[in-house]
Amino acid sequence: MRVKTFIGLSEKRLDRRINEFISGLEENNFEVINIKFSSNIYGYSAMIIYKEL
């Protein structure tokens, strides 16, 4: 398994980064296992857990 962490100052920007990354994974035979999301006063973050098929 592997992980990728993203941060963003806005939800919209974070969403765009995550969606682009996931699209690339699906094209290259990787499967998303889980996405962890967190927010605080400074912004938003997400960690994607994925594995190669």
HELIX and SHEET records of a PDB file:
HELIX    1   1 GLU A   11  GLU A   27  1                                  17    
SHEET    1   A 3 ARG A   2  GLY A   8  0                                        
SHEET    2   A 3 GLY A  43  GLU A  52 -1                                        
SHEET    3   A 3 PHE A  30  ASN A  40 -1                                        
END                                                                             
